[in-house]
């Protein structure tokens, strides 16, 4: 069977809500990353077999097959198709999986897997909140309500439930959040993100353009335990705050995936080989614990142990998620989110899977490490797991 290789991986620096990327139409934002990805790989644009784009809030500017619209806004020829994926926060990680499966099957040779989310221009939850306000119903059908006994699946409820179940204190969560900021700030200062970030002109919400945007806007080098402790909890008596949860963010990322025949057509050397890919469902109410069992199953199926993995990227949707993952799997904390995570860098929903993969692959090369594992909690109680080998 053909193998799947990552040829290039690229992302924008994250933009805060209403910040430096807020003036970018999300389609043009993603198209800019795809164009740069193709240019840096030296690929003939006509050799791209498909473009698969992850996006969560597929409404407004991100509606009507955002994947195809990204192609139409890019330098790719019209003959290149495009499609869209929604696996919630894992959407663009799933795009990578679909791209890998396509080239491994031999039905395609070169595929772009990408993701985009402008949380400034398409607010989180809009695809279900707007129809509900207009009296058009809810995604929660009567059968789902009867089965799970809830009127809403809430990630915030899930984060609080995990923190309570594992006994994580507010101080522990804030300490983890502080570590995320400090690691991200150090990585940025050391140039660890330089190879993965595409510099794009700053474009404010009013359309005003500024200098190139090259640093993740949410990283706070001056973060402190005192400042985090001063933030209000999201619910009375809870432990989750805006400070120990992922940041709302604008961003896009893209990964070029090819098999051996595709590599020959590109004339390119790959950055990594996709060693394993899988996805697993779990409890949709607690929702955010799926990465634990998904990782266990991925390791068993790949014949690996966690000690064989050099770096782990576990999306920091909320601090209890990576903390619970690390505790349950007895993971080495020095290998976990070594350049910070979504608490500092931001979580542009549909783009985060490809963003994490860009960071992971470049971190493996920077450190001379061999294996990396990426996993994410996803709405509906799911988790993707990808294991890659640096080449």
C-alpha positions in Angstrom: 0.0 0.0 0.0 1.3 3.5 -0.8 2.4 5.6 2.2 1.2 9.1 3.0 3.8 11.9 3.5 3.6 15.4 4.7 5.5 17.6 2.2 4.9 21.0 3.7 2.9 22.5 6.5 2.2 26.1 7.0 -0.1 28.4 9.1 -0.9 32.0 9.8 0.0 33.5 13.1 -3.2 33.5 15.2 -5.2 36.7 15.4 -7.3 37.7 18.4 -11.0 38.3 18.0 -11.3 41.7 16.4 -7.5 41.8 16.0 -4.9 41.7 13.3 -6.6 39.2 11.0 -10.2 40.4 11.6 -10.4 42.2 8.3 -9.5 39.2 6.3 -12.4 37.3 4.6 -11.8 33.7 5.8 -11.8 32.4 2.2 -9.1 34.7 1.2 -7.2 34.0 4.4 -7.1 30.3 3.7 -6.4 30.8 0.0 -3.3 32.8 0.9 -2.0 29.9 3.0 -2.7 27.4 0.2 -1.0 29.5 -2.4 2.1 29.9 -0.2 2.1 26.1 0.5 2.0 25.3 -3.2 4.7 27.9 -4.0 7.1 26.7 -1.2 6.7 23.0 -2.3 7.5 23.9 -5.9 4.5 22.0 -7.0 2.7 22.5 -10.3 -0.7 23.8 -9.2 -2.4 21.6 -11.8 -1.1 18.4 -10.1 -3.2 19.0 -6.9 -5.9 16.3 -6.9 -8.2 17.8 -4.3 -8.4 20.5 -1.5 -10.1 19.4 1.7 -10.8 22.3 4.1 -11.9 21.9 7.8 -14.2 24.6 9.1 -16.6 24.5 12.1 -18.9 27.5 11.7 -20.0 26.9 8.1 -22.3 30.0 7.9 -22.1 33.4 6.3 -18.6 34.0 4.8 -17.7 30.3 5.6 -20.8 28.8 4.0 -21.6 27.2 0.6 -18.6 24.8 0.5 -15.8 26.9 1.9 -13.3 24.4 0.6 -14.3 25.0 -3.0 -14.4 28.7 -2.4 -10.8 28.6 -1.1 -9.8 27.0 -4.4 -11.6 29.7 -6.4 -9.9 32.4 -4.4 -6.4 30.8 -4.8 -4.0 30.5 -7.7 -5.1 26.9 -8.3 -6.8 26.2 -11.6 -10.5 25.7 -11.6 -10.0 22.1 -12.4 -8.9 21.5 -8.8 -11.9 20.5 -6.8 -12.5 21.4 -3.1 -14.7 20.2 -0.3 -15.4 21.0 3.3 -15.2 18.9 6.5 -16.8 19.5 9.9 -15.6 17.3 12.7 -15.8 20.2 15.1 -12.5 21.2 16.6 -10.8 18.3 14.8 -12.0 19.4 11.4 -8.7 20.0 9.7 -7.0 17.1 11.5 -9.8 15.0 9.8 -9.0 16.8 6.6 -5.4 15.5 6.9 -6.8 12.0 7.6 -9.0 12.2 4.5 -6.1 13.4 2.4 -3.8 10.7 3.7 -6.5 8.0 3.1 -6.9 9.3 -0.5 -3.2 9.1 -1.4 -2.8 5.8 0.5 -5.6 4.3 -1.6 -3.9 5.4 -4.8 -7.0 7.2 -6.1 -5.1 10.5 -5.6 -1.5 11.4 -5.4 -1.3 15.0 -4.0 -3.9 16.6 -1.8 -4.0 19.8 0.2 -5.6 19.4 3.7 -6.4 22.8 5.2 -8.5 24.5 7.8 -9.9 28.0 8.4 -11.9 29.8 11.0 -12.6 33.5 11.4 -14.2 33.7 14.8 -14.3 37.5 14.4 -16.4 37.4 11.3 -18.4 34.2 11.9 -19.1 34.0 15.7 -18.8 30.7 17.4 -22.0 28.7 17.4 -23.7 30.8 14.7 -24.8 27.8 12.5 -27.1 26.6 15.4 -27.8 29.7 17.3 -29.1 31.8 14.4 -31.6 29.2 13.2 -32.8 28.6 16.7 -33.4 32.4 17.2 -35.4 32.3 14.0 -37.6 29.4 15.2 -36.0 26.9 12.8 -35.3 24.3 15.4 -32.2 22.6 17.0 -29.7 20.0 16.0 -30.7 18.1 19.1 -33.4 15.8 17.9 -36.1 14.3 20.2 -34.3 11.0 20.1 -31.0 12.6 21.2 -32.7 14.5 24.0 -34.4 11.3 25.2 -31.2 9.3 25.0 -28.9 11.7 26.8 -31.4 13.7 28.9 -29.9 17.1 28.0 -31.2 20.2 26.2 -27.7 21.1 25.1 -24.2 19.6 24.6 -21.9 22.0 26.3 -18.1 22.0 26.2 -18.1 24.3 29.2 -20.1 21.8 31.2 -17.7 19.1 30.0 -14.6 21.1 31.1 -16.0 21.7 34.5 -17.1 18.0 34.8 -13.6 16.8 34.0 -12.0 19.2 36.4 -14.3 18.0 39.2 -13.9 14.4 38.3 -10.1 14.6 38.3 -9.9 16.9 41.3 -8.1 19.7 39.5 -8.1 22.9 41.4 -8.3 26.4 40.0 -4.7 26.9 40.9 -3.6 23.8 39.0 -5.5 24.9 35.9 -4.1 28.4 36.1 -0.6 27.1 36.6 -1.0 25.0 33.4 -2.3 28.1 31.5 0.7 30.1 32.7 3.0 27.4 31.4 1.3 27.5 28.0 1.9 31.3 27.7 5.5 31.1 28.9 6.4 28.2 26.6 4.8 29.9 23.6 6.5 33.2 24.4 9.9 31.4 24.6 9.2 29.5 21.4 8.4 32.7 19.5 11.5 34.5 20.9 13.7 31.6 19.9 12.3 31.5 16.4 10.7 28.1 16.8 7.6 29.2 14.8 9.4 31.0 12.0 9.4 28.1 9.6 5.7 27.4 10.0 4.2 30.9 10.0 3.2 32.7 6.8 3.6 36.4 7.2 0.4 38.1 5.9 -0.4 41.8 6.1 -2.3 42.8 9.2 -5.8 43.7 8.3 -8.0 45.2 11.0 -11.8 44.8 11.1 -12.3 48.2 9.4 -10.1 47.1 6.5 -7.0 49.1 7.6 -3.8 47.3 6.6 -0.7 47.2 8.7 2.7 45.5 8.8 3.2 41.7 8.3 1.5 39.7 11.0 4.1 37.2 12.2 3.5 36.6 15.9 0.5 34.8 17.5 -1.5 37.7 18.9 -2.8 35.9 22.0 0.6 35.0 23.6 1.3 37.0 26.8 5.0 37.0 27.7 4.1 38.9 30.8 1.4 36.4 32.0 1.4 35.8 35.7 -0.3 33.6 38.3 -1.7 36.7 39.9 -3.3 38.0 36.7 -4.9 34.6 36.0 -6.1 34.3 39.5 -8.0 37.6 39.1 -10.2 36.4 36.3 -13.8 35.5 37.0 -14.9 31.9 36.5 -17.3 31.2 33.7 -19.9 29.9 36.2 -20.6 30.4 39.9 -18.4 28.0 41.9 -16.6 26.7 38.9 -12.9 26.6 38.1 -12.9 27.3 34.3 -12.0 30.9 33.3 -11.2 32.7 30.1 -7.6 32.4 31.2 -7.4 28.6 31.5 -9.4 28.0 28.3 -8.4 28.3 24.7 -8.6 31.7 23.1 -11.1 32.7 20.4 -8.9 33.2 17.4 -8.8 33.9 13.6 -6.5 31.7 11.5 -5.8 29.3 8.7 -3.4 26.4 8.2 -2.6 24.0 5.4 -0.7 20.7 4.9 0.4 19.2 1.6 0.0 15.4 1.6 1.4 13.1 -1.1 2.2 9.4 -1.7 5.4 8.1 -3.4 4.1 8.9 -6.9 3.1 12.3 -5.8 6.5 13.0 -4.3 8.1 12.1 -7.6 5.7 14.4 -9.5 6.5 17.2 -7.0 10.2 16.5 -7.0 10.1 17.1 -3.2 11.5 15.6 -0.1 8.9 15.0 2.6 9.0 16.4 6.1 7.3 13.4 7.7 5.4 10.2 7.1 2.0 9.6 8.6 2.5 6.5 10.7 -1.0 6.1 12.1 -4.4 7.8 11.8 -7.7 7.0 13.6 -10.8 8.5 15.1 -13.0 7.4 18.0 -16.3 8.5 19.5 -17.2 8.7 23.2 -19.6 10.4 25.7 -21.0 13.5 24.0 -22.1 15.0 27.3 -18.7 15.2 29.1 -17.5 15.4 25.5 -13.8 16.3 26.0 -12.4 13.0 27.4 -12.4 11.2 24.1 -8.7 11.8 23.4 -7.8 9.4 26.3 -9.4 6.3 24.9 -8.6 7.4 21.3 -4.9 7.6 22.2 -4.9 4.2 24.0 -6.5 2.6 20.9 -4.2 4.4 18.5 -1.1 3.2 20.4 -2.4 -0.4 20.5 -3.2 -0.4 16.8 0.1 1.1 15.9 2.0 -1.3 18.1 3.6 1.6 20.0 3.8 2.7 23.6 3.6 6.4 24.7 7.3 6.2 25.7 8.1 5.7 22.0 6.6 9.1 21.2 8.9 12.1 21.4 6.4 14.9 21.3 2.7 15.2 22.0 0.3 17.9 20.8 -2.9 17.7 22.8 -5.2 20.6 22.0 -5.7 22.9 24.9 -9.4 23.5 24.5 -9.5 23.8 28.3 -6.6 23.2 30.7 -8.3 20.1 32.3 -8.1 18.2 28.9 -4.3 17.9 28.5 -3.9 17.6 32.3 -6.3 14.6 32.4 -4.7 13.1 29.3 -1.3 13.4 30.8 -2.3 11.9 34.1 -4.3 9.0 32.8 -1.6 8.0 30.2 1.3 8.7 32.5 2.7 11.1 29.9 6.0 12.9 30.2 5.0 16.6 30.8 8.2 17.8 29.2 7.0 16.3 25.9 3.5 17.8 26.0 2.7 21.0 24.0 6.4 22.0 24.2 5.8 25.3 22.3 2.6 26.1 24.2 -0.9 25.5 23.0 -4.3 26.9 22.3 -4.5 28.7 25.7 -1.8 31.0 24.5 -1.7 30.5 20.7 -5.5 30.5 20.2 -7.9 27.9 18.9 -9.3 28.9 15.4 -11.6 25.9 15.6 -11.6 24.5 12.0 -7.9 25.5 11.5 -6.6 24.0 14.7 -5.9 20.5 13.5 -3.7 21.7 10.7 -2.2 24.3 13.0 -1.2 21.7 15.5 0.3 19.5 12.8 2.3 22.4 11.4 3.7 23.0 14.9 4.3 19.4 15.6 6.2 18.5 12.4 8.4 21.6 12.6 9.1 20.9 16.3 10.2 17.4 15.5 12.7 18.7 12.9 13.9 21.5 15.2 14.6 19.0 18.0 15.8 16.1 15.9 13.1 13.9 17.3 11.4 11.0 15.5 7.8 10.4 16.5 5.0 12.9 17.3 1.4 12.3 18.3 -1.5 14.7 17.9 -5.0 14.5 19.3 -7.9 16.8 19.9 -11.2 16.7 21.8 -14.1 17.4 19.5 -17.7 18.4 19.8 -20.1 15.5 20.0 -17.5 13.5 22.1 -14.9 12.5 19.4 -11.2 12.6 19.0 -8.8 12.1 16.1 -5.3 10.7 16.7 -2.4 11.1 14.2 1.1 9.7 14.7 3.8 11.0 12.4 7.4 10.1 11.9 10.0 12.8 11.1 12.0 12.2 7.9 
